[in-house]
């Protein structure tokens, strides 16, 4: 299958080629046709499978197929759990929709509402939003969602983990009953499954298999007592002083504390976690990209959307909760055919997850 199969508008097809997309990913092969056909879709897919383009390409095609005339009201809404993911989706819309006459706005907290209010009042076709701030705008009458034709709930399981389910229900209540609903989630906990049954009508179910990490990444685990993690981290950073490093932790508090500790130990380090303002997050990411910081300490939620090609090492200070999260984390290294190394610290309690990761990789992890 090729992208020509879907008969996209020539401008969209040109953008697909310009971005270097050659053949659709499995999730795109399965999802694009039903989304174009205005079907509801439930997609089981994590970040990195190409799901953003799987829903964004049909959304953009829909703007062209069903022009809105002179009025510019929100016709599509994408709801995402984090600011980073919202910006990533917004950028994908601009890249894939280059040259098309549509407007897109991002709506999230941690920044001033005024630029968002201005954008909404000028008129937008697409809103990419985090739930809390979108509800603020709805309550204040800054936006109406009565003309939304398609709503996308992206990374629904993460929104559930972050406590956004009540907010999502309020947002859905503000939408037309007759609409297209697309729900994407890496996992399907009971709450998400119940929500899907409630809001989807005769959905097409698509699945993207969890892909193994690229072959250019080498893996190692370090059995260690909890008290030995920080000395081991300092040792690994000294051993691999020549390339950028992302260190993953389980909690926001630990990410912040660890970044300060590393800075005090003489490393150019910063943290990326949910308690930071949007400006501080952007500053951390920009500094890491240009090399002002060599070490970025991040949580899973905050790290969604990180795309830095020169990362040489990923260190899991805390092992992730799922094999899919392991794949997502270490996918931050070994990009663009470069080599990369993944180091994971494991305690006795982590061994069941180690076995799950080994099943995913199809081989044992090297013990060091």
C-alpha positions as a Markdown table, in Angstrom:
| # | Residue | x | y | z |
|---|---|---|---|---|
| 1 | Unk | 0.0 | 0.0 | 0.0 |
| 2 | Unk | 1.1 | 3.6 | -0.7 |
| 3 | Unk | -0.2 | 7.0 | 0.2 |
| 4 | Unk | -1.5 | 7.3 | -3.3 |
| 5 | Unk | -4.1 | 4.7 | -2.4 |
| 6 | Unk | -6.0 | 7.2 | -0.3 |
| 7 | Unk | -6.4 | 9.8 | -3.1 |
| 8 | Unk | -5.4 | 12.8 | -0.9 |
| 9 | Unk | -5.6 | 16.3 | -2.3 |
| 10 | Unk | -2.4 | 17.1 | -4.4 |
| 11 | Unk | -1.3 | 19.7 | -1.8 |
| 12 | Unk | -1.5 | 17.1 | 1.0 |
| 13 | Unk | 0.3 | 14.5 | -1.2 |
| 14 | Unk | 3.0 | 17.0 | -1.9 |
| 15 | Unk | 3.5 | 17.6 | 1.9 |
| 16 | Unk | 3.6 | 13.8 | 2.5 |
| 17 | Unk | 6.5 | 13.5 | 0.0 |
| 18 | Unk | 8.2 | 16.7 | 1.3 |
| 19 | Unk | 8.3 | 15.2 | 4.8 |
| 20 | Unk | 9.9 | 12.0 | 3.4 |
| 21 | Unk | 7.0 | 9.7 | 4.2 |
| 22 | Unk | 7.3 | 6.8 | 1.7 |
| 23 | Unk | 4.9 | 4.0 | 2.8 |
| 24 | Unk | 2.1 | 4.1 | 5.4 |
| 25 | Unk | 2.8 | 2.5 | 8.8 |
| 26 | Unk | 0.5 | -0.3 | 9.9 |
| 27 | Unk | -1.7 | 2.0 | 12.0 |
| 28 | Unk | -2.0 | 4.4 | 9.0 |
| 29 | Unk | -2.9 | 1.5 | 6.6 |
| 30 | Unk | -5.7 | 0.4 | 9.0 |
| 31 | Unk | -7.0 | 3.8 | 10.2 |
| 32 | Unk | -6.9 | 6.3 | 7.3 |
| 33 | Unk | -9.6 | 4.7 | 5.2 |
| 34 | Unk | -12.3 | 4.4 | 8.0 |
| 35 | Unk | -11.5 | 7.9 | 9.3 |
| 36 | Unk | -11.9 | 9.3 | 5.7 |
| 37 | Unk | -15.2 | 7.4 | 5.6 |
| 38 | Unk | -16.4 | 9.3 | 8.7 |
| 39 | Unk | -16.4 | 6.1 | 10.8 |
| 40 | Unk | -15.7 | 6.1 | 14.6 |
| 41 | Unk | -12.3 | 4.5 | 15.3 |
| 42 | Unk | -10.8 | 2.9 | 18.4 |
| 43 | Unk | -7.0 | 2.6 | 17.9 |
| 44 | Unk | -4.6 | 0.7 | 20.1 |
| 45 | Unk | -1.3 | 2.4 | 19.4 |
| 46 | Unk | 1.4 | 4.2 | 21.3 |
| 47 | Unk | 3.6 | 7.1 | 20.4 |
| 48 | Unk | 6.0 | 6.4 | 17.5 |
| 49 | Unk | 3.6 | 4.2 | 15.4 |
| 50 | Unk | 2.5 | 7.1 | 13.1 |
| 51 | Unk | -0.9 | 7.5 | 14.6 |
| 52 | Unk | -0.8 | 11.3 | 14.5 |
| 53 | Unk | -0.7 | 11.3 | 10.7 |
| 54 | Unk | -3.3 | 8.4 | 10.7 |
| 55 | Unk | -5.9 | 10.9 | 12.0 |
| 56 | Unk | -4.5 | 14.2 | 10.9 |
| 57 | Unk | -4.3 | 13.4 | 7.2 |
| 58 | Unk | -8.0 | 12.5 | 7.0 |
| 59 | Unk | -8.9 | 15.6 | 9.1 |
| 60 | Unk | -7.1 | 17.9 | 6.7 |
| 61 | Unk | -8.7 | 16.2 | 3.7 |
| 62 | Unk | -12.1 | 16.7 | 5.3 |
| 63 | Unk | -11.5 | 20.4 | 5.6 |
| 64 | Unk | -11.0 | 20.5 | 1.8 |
| 65 | Unk | -13.9 | 18.1 | 1.0 |
| 66 | Unk | -16.4 | 20.0 | 3.2 |
| 67 | Unk | -15.4 | 23.7 | 3.1 |
| 68 | Unk | -16.9 | 25.8 | 5.9 |
| 69 | Unk | -17.6 | 28.9 | 3.8 |
| 70 | Unk | -16.9 | 32.3 | 5.2 |
| 71 | Unk | -17.4 | 31.4 | 8.9 |
| 72 | Unk | -14.4 | 30.0 | 10.7 |
| 73 | Unk | -15.5 | 27.9 | 13.6 |
| 74 | Unk | -13.7 | 24.8 | 15.2 |
| 75 | Unk | -14.5 | 21.8 | 13.1 |
| 76 | Unk | -12.0 | 19.4 | 14.6 |
| 77 | Unk | -10.8 | 19.0 | 18.2 |
| 78 | Unk | -7.8 | 16.9 | 19.3 |
| 79 | Unk | -7.6 | 16.4 | 23.1 |
| 80 | Unk | -4.1 | 15.3 | 24.4 |
| 81 | Unk | -2.8 | 14.8 | 27.9 |
| 82 | Unk | 0.3 | 17.0 | 27.9 |
| 83 | Unk | 1.5 | 20.3 | 26.5 |
| 84 | Unk | 4.4 | 18.7 | 24.7 |
| 85 | Unk | 2.1 | 16.2 | 22.9 |
| 86 | Unk | -0.3 | 19.0 | 22.0 |
| 87 | Unk | 2.5 | 21.0 | 20.4 |
| 88 | Unk | 3.7 | 17.9 | 18.6 |
| 89 | Unk | 0.3 | 17.3 | 17.1 |
| 90 | Unk | -0.1 | 21.0 | 16.2 |
| 91 | Unk | 3.3 | 20.9 | 14.4 |
| 92 | Unk | 2.2 | 17.8 | 12.5 |
| 93 | Unk | -1.0 | 19.6 | 11.4 |
| 94 | Unk | 1.0 | 22.6 | 10.1 |
| 95 | Unk | 3.6 | 20.3 | 8.3 |
| 96 | Unk | 1.0 | 18.1 | 6.7 |
| 97 | Unk | -1.3 | 21.0 | 5.9 |
| 98 | Unk | 1.2 | 23.4 | 4.5 |
| 99 | Unk | -0.3 | 25.5 | 1.8 |
| 100 | Unk | -3.9 | 24.7 | 2.9 |
| 101 | Unk | -6.1 | 27.5 | 4.1 |
| 102 | Unk | -6.8 | 26.3 | 7.6 |
| 103 | Unk | -6.0 | 27.7 | 11.0 |
| 104 | Unk | -4.9 | 25.7 | 14.0 |
| 105 | Unk | -4.5 | 26.7 | 17.7 |
| 106 | Unk | -3.1 | 25.0 | 20.7 |
| 107 | Unk | -4.8 | 25.3 | 24.1 |
| 108 | Unk | -3.0 | 24.3 | 27.3 |
| 109 | Unk | -2.3 | 25.6 | 30.8 |
| 110 | Unk | 0.9 | 27.0 | 32.2 |
| 111 | Unk | 0.9 | 30.0 | 29.8 |
| 112 | Unk | -1.2 | 33.2 | 29.5 |
| 113 | Unk | -4.8 | 32.7 | 28.2 |
| 114 | Unk | -4.8 | 36.0 | 26.2 |
| 115 | Unk | -3.0 | 34.8 | 23.1 |
| 116 | Unk | -5.2 | 31.7 | 23.1 |
| 117 | Unk | -8.3 | 33.9 | 23.4 |
| 118 | Unk | -7.1 | 36.1 | 20.5 |
| 119 | Unk | -6.6 | 33.0 | 18.3 |
| 120 | Unk | -10.0 | 31.6 | 19.1 |
| 121 | Unk | -11.7 | 34.9 | 18.4 |
| 122 | Unk | -10.0 | 35.2 | 15.0 |
| 123 | Unk | -11.4 | 31.8 | 14.1 |
| 124 | Unk | -9.8 | 28.4 | 13.9 |
| 125 | Unk | -10.6 | 25.2 | 12.1 |
| 126 | Unk | -8.6 | 22.9 | 14.4 |
| 127 | Unk | -8.1 | 23.0 | 18.1 |
| 128 | Unk | -5.4 | 20.9 | 19.8 |
| 129 | Unk | -6.0 | 21.1 | 23.5 |
| 130 | Unk | -5.2 | 19.8 | 27.0 |
| 131 | Unk | -8.5 | 19.1 | 28.9 |
| 132 | Unk | -8.1 | 21.5 | 31.9 |
| 133 | Unk | -7.4 | 24.7 | 29.9 |
| 134 | Unk | -10.0 | 23.9 | 27.2 |
| 135 | Unk | -12.7 | 23.6 | 30.0 |
| 136 | Unk | -11.5 | 27.0 | 31.3 |
| 137 | Unk | -12.1 | 28.6 | 27.9 |
| 138 | Unk | -15.5 | 26.9 | 27.6 |
| 139 | Unk | -16.6 | 28.2 | 31.0 |
| 140 | Unk | -15.5 | 31.7 | 30.1 |
| 141 | Unk | -17.4 | 31.6 | 26.8 |
| 142 | Unk | -14.2 | 32.0 | 24.7 |
| 143 | Unk | -15.0 | 29.1 | 22.5 |
| 144 | Unk | -18.0 | 27.1 | 21.3 |
| 145 | Unk | -17.7 | 23.5 | 20.2 |
| 146 | Unk | -21.1 | 23.2 | 18.6 |
| 147 | Unk | -19.7 | 22.9 | 15.1 |
| 148 | Unk | -17.1 | 20.2 | 15.8 |
| 149 | Unk | -17.4 | 17.4 | 13.3 |
| 150 | Unk | -14.6 | 15.2 | 14.6 |
| 151 | Unk | -13.1 | 14.8 | 18.0 |
| 152 | Unk | -9.9 | 12.8 | 18.7 |
| 153 | Unk | -9.0 | 11.6 | 22.2 |
| 154 | Unk | -5.2 | 10.9 | 21.9 |
| 155 | Unk | -3.4 | 8.8 | 24.6 |
| 156 | Unk | -6.6 | 8.2 | 26.5 |
| 157 | Unk | -4.9 | 6.0 | 29.0 |
| 158 | Unk | -2.5 | 8.7 | 30.0 |
| 159 | Unk | -5.3 | 11.2 | 30.3 |
| 160 | Unk | -7.0 | 8.7 | 32.6 |
| 161 | Unk | -3.7 | 8.2 | 34.6 |
| 162 | Unk | -3.6 | 12.0 | 35.1 |
| 163 | Unk | -7.1 | 12.2 | 36.4 |
| 164 | Unk | -8.6 | 13.9 | 33.3 |
| 165 | Unk | -11.6 | 11.5 | 32.8 |
| 166 | Unk | -14.2 | 13.8 | 34.4 |
| 167 | Unk | -12.9 | 16.7 | 32.3 |
| 168 | Unk | -13.1 | 14.7 | 29.2 |
| 169 | Unk | -16.8 | 13.8 | 29.9 |
| 170 | Unk | -17.6 | 17.5 | 30.3 |
| 171 | Unk | -15.8 | 18.3 | 27.0 |
| 172 | Unk | -17.7 | 15.6 | 25.2 |
| 173 | Unk | -21.0 | 16.9 | 26.6 |
| 174 | Unk | -20.3 | 20.3 | 24.9 |
| 175 | Unk | -19.9 | 18.6 | 21.5 |
| 176 | Unk | -22.7 | 17.8 | 19.0 |
| 177 | Unk | -24.2 | 14.4 | 19.6 |
| 178 | Unk | -23.8 | 13.7 | 15.9 |
| 179 | Unk | -20.1 | 13.7 | 15.3 |
| 180 | Unk | -17.1 | 11.4 | 14.4 |
| 181 | Unk | -15.2 | 10.2 | 17.5 |
| 182 | Unk | -11.7 | 8.7 | 17.3 |
| 183 | Unk | -10.1 | 7.3 | 20.5 |
| 184 | Unk | -6.4 | 6.2 | 20.6 |
| 185 | Unk | -4.8 | 4.5 | 23.6 |
| 186 | Unk | -1.7 | 2.4 | 24.2 |
| 187 | Unk | -3.5 | 0.3 | 26.7 |
| 188 | Unk | -7.1 | -0.5 | 27.4 |
| 189 | Unk | -7.8 | -0.3 | 31.1 |
| 190 | Unk | -11.4 | -0.9 | 32.3 |
| 191 | Unk | -12.3 | 2.8 | 32.6 |
| 192 | Unk | -11.1 | 3.5 | 29.0 |
| 193 | Unk | -12.9 | 0.5 | 27.7 |
| 194 | Unk | -16.1 | 1.7 | 29.4 |
| 195 | Unk | -15.7 | 5.2 | 27.9 |
| 196 | Unk | -15.1 | 3.7 | 24.4 |
| 197 | Unk | -18.4 | 1.7 | 24.7 |
| 198 | Unk | -20.2 | 4.8 | 25.8 |
| 199 | Unk | -18.9 | 7.3 | 23.2 |
| 200 | Unk | -18.1 | 5.3 | 20.1 |
| 201 | Unk | -20.8 | 4.2 | 17.6 |
| 202 | Unk | -20.0 | 0.9 | 15.7 |
| 203 | Unk | -16.3 | 1.7 | 15.8 |
| 204 | Unk | -13.6 | 0.2 | 13.5 |
| 205 | Unk | -10.9 | -1.2 | 15.8 |
| 206 | Unk | -7.3 | -0.8 | 14.6 |
| 207 | Unk | -4.2 | -2.1 | 16.3 |
| 208 | Unk | -0.5 | -1.2 | 15.9 |
| 209 | Unk | 1.7 | -3.9 | 17.3 |
| 210 | Unk | 4.4 | -2.7 | 19.7 |
| 211 | Unk | 7.5 | -2.5 | 17.6 |
| 212 | Unk | 10.8 | -3.7 | 18.9 |
| 213 | Unk | 13.5 | -1.1 | 19.4 |
| 214 | Unk | 15.8 | -0.4 | 16.5 |
| 215 | Unk | 18.8 | -2.7 | 16.1 |
| 216 | Unk | 21.3 | 0.2 | 16.5 |
| 217 | Unk | 20.5 | 0.3 | 20.3 |
| 218 | Unk | 22.4 | -1.9 | 22.7 |
| 219 | Unk | 20.7 | -2.8 | 26.0 |
| 220 | Unk | 22.1 | -3.5 | 29.5 |
| 221 | Unk | 20.6 | -3.9 | 32.9 |
| 222 | Unk | 22.4 | -3.2 | 36.2 |
| 223 | Unk | 21.1 | -5.2 | 39.2 |
| 224 | Unk | 21.5 | -2.7 | 42.1 |
| 225 | Unk | 20.1 | -1.9 | 45.6 |
| 226 | Unk | 17.9 | 1.2 | 45.7 |
| 227 | Unk | 20.7 | 3.1 | 47.7 |
| 228 | Unk | 23.2 | 2.2 | 44.9 |
| 229 | Unk | 21.3 | 3.9 | 42.1 |
| 230 | Unk | 22.7 | 7.4 | 42.5 |
| 231 | Unk | 26.4 | 6.3 | 42.7 |
| 232 | Unk | 25.9 | 4.1 | 39.7 |
| 233 | Unk | 24.3 | 7.0 | 37.8 |
| 234 | Unk | 27.3 | 9.2 | 38.5 |
| 235 | Unk | 29.6 | 6.4 | 37.4 |
| 236 | Unk | 27.7 | 5.9 | 34.1 |
| 237 | Unk | 27.8 | 9.7 | 33.4 |
| 238 | Unk | 31.5 | 9.7 | 33.9 |
| 239 | Unk | 32.0 | 6.6 | 31.7 |
| 240 | Unk | 29.9 | 8.2 | 28.9 |
| 241 | Unk | 30.9 | 11.8 | 29.1 |
| 242 | Unk | 31.0 | 12.5 | 25.3 |
| 243 | Unk | 27.3 | 12.3 | 24.3 |
| 244 | Unk | 23.9 | 13.6 | 25.5 |
| 245 | Unk | 22.0 | 11.5 | 28.0 |
| 246 | Unk | 18.3 | 11.3 | 29.1 |
| 247 | Unk | 17.7 | 9.9 | 32.5 |
| 248 | Unk | 14.2 | 8.6 | 33.2 |
| 249 | Unk | 12.6 | 8.6 | 36.7 |
| 250 | Unk | 9.2 | 7.4 | 37.9 |
| 251 | Unk | 8.2 | 10.6 | 39.7 |
| 252 | Unk | 8.3 | 14.4 | 39.2 |
| 253 | Unk | 9.9 | 14.9 | 42.6 |
| 254 | Unk | 12.7 | 12.5 | 41.9 |
| 255 | Unk | 13.4 | 14.1 | 38.5 |
| 256 | Unk | 13.7 | 17.5 | 40.0 |
| 257 | Unk | 15.8 | 16.3 | 43.0 |
| 258 | Unk | 18.1 | 14.2 | 40.7 |
| 259 | Unk | 18.7 | 17.1 | 38.3 |
| 260 | Unk | 19.8 | 19.3 | 41.2 |
| 261 | Unk | 22.1 | 16.6 | 42.6 |
| 262 | Unk | 23.7 | 16.1 | 39.2 |
| 263 | Unk | 24.2 | 19.9 | 38.7 |
| 264 | Unk | 25.9 | 20.1 | 42.1 |
| 265 | Unk | 28.1 | 17.2 | 41.1 |
| 266 | Unk | 29.4 | 19.3 | 38.1 |
| 267 | Unk | 27.1 | 18.0 | 35.3 |
| 268 | Unk | 25.2 | 20.3 | 33.0 |
| 269 | Unk | 21.8 | 18.9 | 33.9 |
| 270 | Unk | 18.2 | 20.0 | 33.9 |
| 271 | Unk | 14.8 | 18.4 | 34.5 |
| 272 | Unk | 11.7 | 18.0 | 32.4 |
| 273 | Unk | 8.6 | 17.2 | 34.6 |
| 274 | Unk | 5.0 | 18.2 | 35.0 |
| 275 | Unk | 5.5 | 20.7 | 37.8 |
| 276 | Unk | 7.4 | 23.1 | 35.5 |
| 277 | Unk | 5.7 | 26.0 | 33.8 |
| 278 | Unk | 5.5 | 25.8 | 30.0 |
| 279 | Unk | 8.2 | 28.4 | 29.6 |
| 280 | Unk | 10.5 | 26.4 | 31.9 |
| 281 | Unk | 9.8 | 23.2 | 30.0 |
| 282 | Unk | 10.6 | 24.9 | 26.7 |
| 283 | Unk | 13.8 | 26.4 | 28.1 |
| 284 | Unk | 14.9 | 22.9 | 29.3 |
| 285 | Unk | 14.2 | 21.3 | 25.9 |
| 286 | Unk | 15.8 | 24.1 | 23.9 |
| 287 | Unk | 18.9 | 24.0 | 26.2 |
| 288 | Unk | 19.2 | 20.3 | 25.8 |
| 289 | Unk | 18.8 | 20.4 | 22.0 |
| 290 | Unk | 21.5 | 23.0 | 21.6 |
| 291 | Unk | 23.9 | 21.3 | 24.1 |
| 292 | Unk | 23.7 | 23.9 | 26.9 |
| 293 | Unk | 22.6 | 20.8 | 29.0 |
| 294 | Unk | 24.2 | 17.4 | 28.5 |
| 295 | Unk | 21.8 | 15.5 | 30.9 |
| 296 | Unk | 18.0 | 15.8 | 30.8 |
| 297 | Unk | 16.2 | 14.1 | 33.7 |
| 298 | Unk | 12.6 | 13.4 | 32.7 |
| 299 | Unk | 9.4 | 11.6 | 33.7 |
| 300 | Unk | 7.5 | 9.5 | 31.2 |
| 301 | Unk | 4.6 | 12.0 | 30.8 |
| 302 | Unk | 6.9 | 15.0 | 30.3 |
| 303 | Unk | 9.1 | 13.1 | 27.9 |
| 304 | Unk | 6.3 | 12.5 | 25.3 |
| 305 | Unk | 7.2 | 14.5 | 22.3 |
| 306 | Unk | 11.0 | 14.6 | 22.9 |
| 307 | Unk | 12.7 | 14.3 | 19.5 |
| 308 | Unk | 16.4 | 15.0 | 19.8 |
| 309 | Unk | 18.6 | 13.2 | 17.3 |
| 310 | Unk | 22.0 | 13.4 | 19.1 |
| 311 | Unk | 21.0 | 11.5 | 22.3 |
| 312 | Unk | 23.7 | 8.8 | 22.8 |
| 313 | Unk | 22.4 | 7.2 | 26.0 |
| 314 | Unk | 19.1 | 6.6 | 27.8 |
| 315 | Unk | 19.5 | 5.7 | 31.5 |
| 316 | Unk | 16.4 | 4.2 | 33.2 |
| 317 | Unk | 17.0 | 5.3 | 36.8 |
| 318 | Unk | 13.6 | 3.6 | 37.5 |
| 319 | Unk | 12.4 | 0.8 | 35.3 |
| 320 | Unk | 9.2 | 1.7 | 33.4 |
| 321 | Unk | 5.8 | 0.2 | 34.2 |
| 322 | Unk | 5.3 | -1.5 | 30.8 |
| 323 | Unk | 7.4 | -3.0 | 28.0 |
| 324 | Unk | 5.8 | -0.4 | 25.7 |
| 325 | Unk | 7.0 | 2.4 | 27.9 |
| 326 | Unk | 10.5 | 0.8 | 27.8 |
| 327 | Unk | 10.4 | 0.9 | 24.0 |
| 328 | Unk | 9.2 | 4.5 | 24.0 |
| 329 | Unk | 11.9 | 5.6 | 26.4 |
| 330 | Unk | 14.8 | 4.0 | 24.7 |
| 331 | Unk | 13.5 | 5.2 | 21.3 |
| 332 | Unk | 14.9 | 8.6 | 22.3 |
| 333 | Unk | 18.3 | 7.2 | 21.4 |
| 334 | Unk | 19.6 | 5.3 | 18.3 |
| 335 | Unk | 17.6 | 7.7 | 16.0 |
| 336 | Unk | 18.4 | 8.4 | 12.4 |
| 337 | Unk | 20.5 | 5.2 | 12.2 |
| 338 | Unk | 22.9 | 6.4 | 14.9 |
| 339 | Unk | 24.0 | 4.0 | 17.6 |
| 340 | Unk | 22.7 | 4.3 | 21.1 |
| 341 | Unk | 22.8 | 2.6 | 24.4 |
| 342 | Unk | 20.1 | 1.9 | 26.9 |
| 343 | Unk | 21.1 | 1.4 | 30.6 |
| 344 | Unk | 18.4 | 0.2 | 33.1 |
| 345 | Unk | 18.9 | 0.0 | 36.8 |
| 346 | Unk | 16.9 | -2.8 | 38.4 |
| 347 | Unk | 16.1 | -3.9 | 41.9 |
| 348 | Unk | 14.8 | -7.2 | 43.1 |
| 349 | Unk | 11.2 | -6.0 | 42.7 |
| 350 | Unk | 11.8 | -5.2 | 39.0 |
| 351 | Unk | 12.5 | -8.6 | 37.7 |
| 352 | Unk | 9.0 | -9.4 | 36.4 |
| 353 | Unk | 9.2 | -6.3 | 34.3 |
| 354 | Unk | 12.7 | -7.3 | 33.1 |
| 355 | Unk | 11.3 | -10.6 | 31.9 |
| 356 | Unk | 8.4 | -8.8 | 30.1 |
| 357 | Unk | 10.9 | -6.5 | 28.3 |
| 358 | Unk | 13.1 | -9.5 | 27.4 |
| 359 | Unk | 10.0 | -11.2 | 25.8 |
| 360 | Unk | 9.3 | -8.1 | 23.8 |
| 361 | Unk | 13.0 | -8.0 | 22.6 |
| 362 | Unk | 13.1 | -11.7 | 22.0 |
| 363 | Unk | 16.4 | -12.0 | 23.8 |
| 364 | Unk | 17.9 | -11.7 | 27.3 |
| 365 | Unk | 19.2 | -8.3 | 28.5 |
| 366 | Unk | 22.9 | -8.2 | 29.2 |
| 367 | Unk | 23.6 | -8.0 | 33.0 |
| 368 | Unk | 26.4 | -5.7 | 34.0 |
